[in-house]
């Protein structure tokens, strides 16, 4: 069961291309994100995510793959979740 709402889930064209090229399932990233497996983030960012879940703040995940990272960000108001590359930000 998800610990927070995702809102509308979107993926940027660059992230979609990267995932396709590297055989990464974006739905797996969403599943990890919503189940609080935030990937390769600092302890401070993980603590901020815990607060984010508890107090409806932004939630940020980062997953490292061979040549790049893929980020997943859920907005504080839970209106949307975006899968993107750092270069998209």
DRENDRENVO-950370 format. One record per residue: residue number from 1; residue in one letter; chain; x, y, z of N, C-alpha, C, O in turn. Coordinates in Angstrom, 2 decimals, decimal comma, always signed. Each point is the difference from the previous one (the first is absolute). Layout:
! DRENDRENVO-950370
[NUM 'A' 'A' [X Y Z] [X Y Z] [X Y Z] [X Y Z]],
...
//
This chain:
! DRENDRENVO-950370
[1 'X' 'A' [+0,84 -1,18 +0,00] [-0,84 +1,18 +0,00] [+0,89 +1,25 +0,00] [+0,92 +0,09 +0,81]],
[2 'X' 'A' [-1,17 +0,85 -1,69] [+0,82 +1,22 -0,06] [-0,09 +0,80 +1,30] [-1,05 +0,05 +0,64]],
[3 'X' 'A' [+2,15 +0,57 -0,28] [+0,05 +0,81 +1,22] [-0,38 +1,44 -0,26] [-0,19 +0,78 +0,94]],
[4 'X' 'A' [+0,07 -0,40 -2,21] [-0,42 +1,35 -0,36] [-0,58 -0,02 -1,41] [+0,26 -0,92 -0,77]],
[5 'X' 'A' [-1,04 +1,94 +0,46] [-0,62 +0,12 -1,31] [+1,02 +0,54 -1,00] [+0,86 +0,81 +0,34]],
[6 'X' 'A' [-0,96 -1,27 -1,58] [+0,91 +0,43 -1,06] [-0,56 +1,12 -0,85] [+0,76 +0,75 -0,62]],
[7 'X' 'A' [-2,07 -0,62 +0,57] [-0,60 +0,94 -0,94] [+0,19 -0,49 -1,42] [+0,13 -1,20 -0,24]],
[8 'X' 'A' [-0,11 +2,12 -0,69] [+0,22 -0,34 -1,41] [+1,47 -0,35 -0,19] [+0,88 +0,78 +0,37]],
[9 'X' 'A' [-0,61 -1,94 -0,95] [+1,38 -0,45 -0,22] [+0,40 +0,32 -1,43] [-0,69 -0,37 -0,96]],
[10 'X' 'A' [+1,81 +1,08 +0,82] [+0,50 +0,38 -1,32] [+1,49 -0,35 -0,09] [+0,67 -0,18 +1,02]],
[11 'X' 'A' [-0,19 +0,09 -2,25] [+1,42 -0,26 -0,24] [+0,46 +0,96 -1,11] [-0,70 +0,18 -0,99]],
[12 'X' 'A' [+1,86 +0,40 +1,17] [+0,52 +0,90 -1,03] [+0,46 -0,83 -1,20] [+0,32 -1,18 +0,14]],
[13 'X' 'A' [-0,28 +1,80 -1,32] [+0,49 -0,73 -1,17] [+1,42 -0,54 +0,18] [+0,29 -1,12 -0,41]],
[14 'X' 'A' [+0,60 +1,90 +1,02] [+1,37 -0,46 +0,20] [+0,06 -1,20 +0,94] [+0,75 -0,95 -0,25]],
[15 'X' 'A' [-1,53 +0,98 +1,31] [-0,02 -1,12 +0,94] [-0,61 -1,24 -0,65] [+0,46 -1,12 +0,21]],
[16 'X' 'A' [-1,49 +1,33 -1,00] [-0,63 -1,12 -0,71] [+0,99 -0,65 -0,96] [+0,09 -1,23 -0,07]],
[17 'X' 'A' [+0,65 +2,04 -0,66] [+1,00 -0,52 -0,93] [+1,12 -0,74 +0,74] [+0,41 -1,08 -0,41]],
[18 'X' 'A' [+0,06 +1,68 +1,50] [+1,06 -0,64 +0,79] [-0,47 -1,35 +0,54] [+0,73 -0,99 -0,08]],
[19 'X' 'A' [-1,94 +0,96 +0,63] [-0,52 -1,26 +0,54] [-0,14 -1,05 -1,09] [+0,34 -1,17 +0,20]],
[20 'X' 'A' [-0,83 +1,57 -1,35] [-0,17 -0,93 -1,12] [+1,35 -0,54 -0,46] [+0,14 -1,21 -0,22]],
[21 'X' 'A' [+0,84 +2,08 +0,07] [+1,33 -0,39 -0,46] [+0,68 -0,95 +0,98] [+0,73 -0,90 -0,41]],
[22 'X' 'A' [-0,98 +1,10 +1,71] [+0,68 -0,80 +1,02] [-0,88 -1,09 +0,62] [+0,33 -0,56 +1,04]],
[23 'X' 'A' [-1,46 +0,27 -1,70] [-0,93 -1,04 +0,46] [-0,41 +0,18 +1,46] [+0,01 -0,95 +0,78]],
[24 'X' 'A' [-0,36 +2,18 -0,43] [-0,46 +0,33 +1,35] [-1,51 +0,18 -0,06] [-0,51 +0,76 -0,82]],
[25 'X' 'A' [-0,19 -1,46 +1,68] [-1,46 +0,11 +0,04] [-0,38 +1,19 +0,90] [+0,22 -0,06 +1,21]],
[26 'X' 'A' [-0,77 +1,13 -1,78] [-0,39 +1,15 +0,82] [-0,99 -0,36 +1,10] [+0,01 +0,62 +1,06]],
[27 'X' 'A' [-0,86 -1,61 -1,30] [-0,95 -0,40 +1,04] [+0,70 -0,62 +1,20] [-0,48 +0,12 +1,12]],
[28 'X' 'A' [+1,61 -0,77 -1,35] [+0,78 -0,52 +1,12] [+0,56 +1,15 +0,83] [+0,04 -0,09 +1,23]],
[29 'X' 'A' [+0,40 +1,16 -1,89] [+0,50 +1,16 +0,74] [-1,11 +0,63 +0,83] [+0,22 +0,39 +1,15]],
[30 'X' 'A' [-1,41 -0,29 -1,72] [-1,15 +0,54 +0,73] [-0,32 -0,90 +1,20] [-0,27 +0,50 +1,09]],
[31 'X' 'A' [+0,31 -1,79 -1,29] [-0,28 -0,94 +1,09] [+1,01 +0,16 +1,12] [-0,37 +0,03 +1,18]],
[32 'X' 'A' [+1,64 +0,08 -1,53] [+1,03 +0,20 +1,03] [-0,24 +1,31 +0,74] [+0,05 +0,04 +1,23]],
[33 'X' 'A' [-0,32 +1,01 -1,97] [-0,21 +1,33 +0,56] [-1,16 +0,01 +1,00] [+0,15 +0,49 +1,12]],
[34 'X' 'A' [-1,28 -1,02 -1,52] [-1,20 +0,05 +0,84] [+0,10 -0,95 +1,19] [-0,78 +0,11 +0,95]],
[35 'X' 'A' [+1,72 -1,03 -0,98] [+0,23 -0,91 +1,12] [+1,22 +0,41 +0,83] [+0,54 -0,79 +0,77]],
[36 'X' 'A' [-0,13 +2,04 -0,93] [+1,07 +0,62 +0,80] [+1,37 -0,62 -0,21] [+0,85 +0,07 +0,88]],
[37 'X' 'A' [-0,62 -0,66 -2,04] [+1,35 -0,39 -0,43] [+0,46 +1,14 -0,89] [-0,24 +0,01 -1,21]],
[38 'X' 'A' [+0,91 +0,95 +1,82] [+0,34 +1,24 -0,69] [+1,33 -0,06 -0,74] [+0,48 +1,03 -0,48]],
[39 'X' 'A' [+0,11 -2,19 +0,39] [+1,20 -0,16 -0,81] [+1,24 +0,60 +0,62] [+0,28 -0,18 +1,18]],
[40 'X' 'A' [+0,45 +0,89 -2,01] [+1,32 +0,52 +0,36] [-0,08 +1,44 +0,48] [+0,38 +0,93 -0,72]],
[41 'X' 'A' [-0,89 -0,75 +1,95] [-0,09 +1,34 +0,56] [+0,73 +0,04 +1,33] [+0,25 -1,04 +0,62]],
[42 'X' 'A' [+0,07 +2,23 -0,18] [+0,70 +0,18 +1,27] [-0,94 -0,29 +1,17] [-1,22 -0,08 -0,16]],
[43 'X' 'A' [+1,81 -0,07 +1,34] [-0,80 -0,19 +1,21] [-0,89 +1,22 +0,25] [-1,13 -0,14 +0,46]],
[44 'X' 'A' [+1,64 +1,32 -0,76] [-0,78 +1,22 +0,18] [-1,22 +0,02 -0,93] [-1,10 +0,38 +0,41]],
[45 'X' 'A' [+1,32 -0,79 -1,66] [-1,13 -0,03 -0,94] [-1,01 -1,08 +0,41] [-1,20 +0,20 -0,15]],
[46 'X' 'A' [+1,69 -1,33 +0,65] [-0,91 -1,05 +0,47] [-0,84 +0,51 +1,17] [-1,20 -0,26 +0,06]],
[47 'X' 'A' [+1,84 +0,97 +0,88] [-0,74 +0,57 +1,13] [-1,03 +1,02 -0,48] [-1,12 +0,06 +0,52]],
[48 'X' 'A' [+1,49 +0,74 -1,52] [-0,95 +0,96 -0,57] [-1,17 -0,72 -0,66] [-1,13 +0,48 +0,07]],
[49 'X' 'A' [+1,38 -1,62 -0,70] [-1,07 -0,77 -0,61] [-0,95 -0,57 +1,06] [-1,22 -0,03 -0,21]],
[50 'X' 'A' [+1,76 -0,42 +1,33] [-0,85 -0,50 +1,08] [-0,94 +1,12 +0,47] [-1,20 -0,22 +0,18]],
[51 'X' 'A' [+1,75 +1,40 +0,01] [-0,83 +1,15 +0,36] [-1,00 +0,32 -1,11] [-1,15 +0,36 +0,26]],
[52 'X' 'A' [+1,61 -0,51 -1,51] [-0,88 +0,24 -1,13] [-1,20 -0,92 -0,02] [-1,11 +0,43 -0,30]],
[53 'X' 'A' [+1,33 -1,69 +0,61] [-1,10 -0,96 +0,06] [-0,95 +0,36 +1,14] [-1,22 -0,06 -0,16]],
[54 'X' 'A' [+1,77 +0,42 +1,30] [-0,81 +0,28 +1,19] [-0,74 +1,33 -0,08] [-1,09 +0,13 +0,55]],
[55 'X' 'A' [+1,67 +0,86 -1,23] [-0,55 +1,35 +0,04] [-0,32 +0,57 -1,38] [-0,09 +1,22 -0,17]],
[56 'X' 'A' [-0,07 -2,09 -0,81] [-0,35 +0,41 -1,36] [+0,95 +1,06 -0,56] [-0,42 +1,08 -0,41]],
[57 'X' 'A' [+1,69 -1,42 +0,42] [+1,04 +0,81 -0,63] [+0,50 -0,76 -1,23] [-0,40 -1,14 -0,24]],
[58 'X' 'A' [+1,26 +1,78 -0,54] [+0,55 -0,63 -1,21] [+0,78 -1,26 +0,37] [+0,63 -0,06 +1,06]],
[59 'X' 'A' [-0,68 -0,95 -1,92] [+0,72 -1,26 +0,19] [+0,87 -0,22 -1,23] [-0,46 +0,09 -1,13]],
[60 'X' 'A' [+1,74 -0,38 +1,39] [+1,01 -0,08 -1,05] [+0,73 -1,34 +0,05] [+0,48 -0,40 +1,06]],
[61 'X' 'A' [-0,40 -0,28 -2,19] [+0,79 -1,22 -0,14] [+1,01 +0,17 -1,12] [-0,23 +0,75 -0,95]],
[62 'X' 'A' [+1,35 -1,45 +1,07] [+1,04 +0,05 -1,01] [+0,56 -1,41 -0,19] [+0,45 -0,63 +0,96]],
[63 'X' 'A' [-0,48 +0,15 -2,18] [+0,47 -1,35 -0,31] [+1,15 +0,09 -1,00] [-0,15 +0,53 -1,09]],
[64 'X' 'A' [+1,30 -1,05 +1,49] [+1,20 +0,04 -0,83] [+0,03 -1,17 -0,97] [-0,15 -1,16 +0,41]],
[65 'X' 'A' [+0,35 +1,45 -1,67] [+0,20 -1,02 -1,02] [+1,31 +0,30 -0,70] [+0,58 +1,06 +0,22]],
[66 'X' 'A' [-0,13 -1,92 -1,04] [+1,35 +0,05 -0,57] [+0,53 +1,40 -0,29] [+1,05 +0,38 +0,53]],
[67 'X' 'A' [-1,74 +0,36 -1,32] [+0,53 +1,29 -0,43] [-0,76 +1,20 +0,53] [+0,37 +1,14 -0,28]],
[68 'X' 'A' [-1,40 -1,36 +1,03] [-0,84 +1,12 +0,43] [-0,84 -0,40 +1,19] [-0,06 -1,16 +0,39]],
[69 'X' 'A' [-0,59 +2,16 +0,18] [-0,98 -0,21 +1,06] [-1,38 +0,26 -0,57] [-0,17 +0,79 -0,94]],
[70 'X' 'A' [-0,80 -1,46 +1,52] [-1,39 +0,29 -0,30] [-0,64 +0,44 +1,31] [+0,09 -0,68 +1,02]],
[71 'X' 'A' [-0,71 +1,84 -1,07] [-0,67 +0,55 +1,18] [-1,49 -0,25 -0,08] [-0,59 -0,05 -1,08]],
[72 'X' 'A' [-0,02 -0,11 +2,26] [-1,46 -0,05 +0,12] [-0,37 +1,01 +1,08] [+0,50 -0,08 +1,13]],
[73 'X' 'A' [-1,36 +1,02 -1,48] [-0,38 +1,06 +0,94] [-1,52 +0,07 +0,09] [-0,70 +0,16 -1,00]],
[74 'X' 'A' [+0,20 -0,28 +2,22] [-1,42 +0,20 +0,27] [-0,17 +1,37 +0,63] [+0,66 +0,32 +0,99]],
[75 'X' 'A' [-1,55 +0,47 -1,55] [-0,24 +1,35 +0,49] [-0,65 -0,03 +1,38] [-0,69 -0,96 +0,36]],
[76 'X' 'A' [+0,91 +2,01 +0,40] [-0,53 +0,08 +1,37] [-1,52 -0,12 +0,04] [-0,54 -0,62 +0,92]],
[77 'X' 'A' [-0,13 +1,18 -1,90] [-1,47 -0,05 +0,01] [-0,54 -1,31 -0,57] [-1,22 -0,19 -0,11]],
[78 'X' 'A' [+2,13 -0,71 -0,25] [-0,32 -1,33 -0,54] [-0,79 +0,08 -1,30] [-0,72 -0,94 -0,35]],
[79 'X' 'A' [+0,85 +2,05 -0,36] [-0,69 +0,14 -1,27] [+0,68 -0,77 -1,12] [-0,65 -0,40 -0,97]],
[80 'X' 'A' [+1,97 +0,19 +1,11] [+0,72 -0,70 -1,07] [+1,30 -0,59 +0,49] [+0,57 +0,41 +1,02]],
[81 'X' 'A' [-0,12 -1,40 -1,77] [+1,31 -0,63 +0,19] [+0,66 -0,04 -1,36] [-0,61 -0,42 -0,99]],
[82 'X' 'A' [+1,86 +0,86 +0,94] [+0,71 +0,07 -1,27] [+1,25 -0,87 +0,05] [+0,76 +0,03 +0,97]],
[83 'X' 'A' [-0,55 -0,80 -2,02] [+1,23 -0,75 -0,22] [+0,81 +0,84 -0,98] [-0,48 +0,36 -1,07]],
[84 'X' 'A' [+1,71 -0,03 +1,46] [+0,82 +0,89 -0,81] [+1,48 -0,27 +0,19] [+0,40 -0,68 +0,94]],
[85 'X' 'A' [+0,38 +1,22 -1,84] [+1,45 -0,01 +0,15] [+0,43 +1,30 +0,67] [-0,71 +1,00 -0,10]],
[86 'X' 'A' [+1,85 -1,01 +0,79] [+0,47 +1,25 +0,60] [+0,08 +1,15 -1,01] [-0,26 +1,15 +0,35]],
[87 'X' 'A' [+0,62 -1,46 -1,57] [+0,11 +1,04 -1,02] [-1,36 +0,61 -0,38] [-0,04 +1,07 -0,61]],
[88 'X' 'A' [-1,05 -1,74 +0,96] [-1,34 +0,51 -0,27] [-0,44 +1,03 +1,04] [-0,93 +0,77 -0,23]],
[89 'X' 'A' [+1,60 -0,76 +1,37] [-0,45 +0,82 +1,13] [+0,24 +1,47 -0,22] [-0,33 +0,81 +0,86]],
//
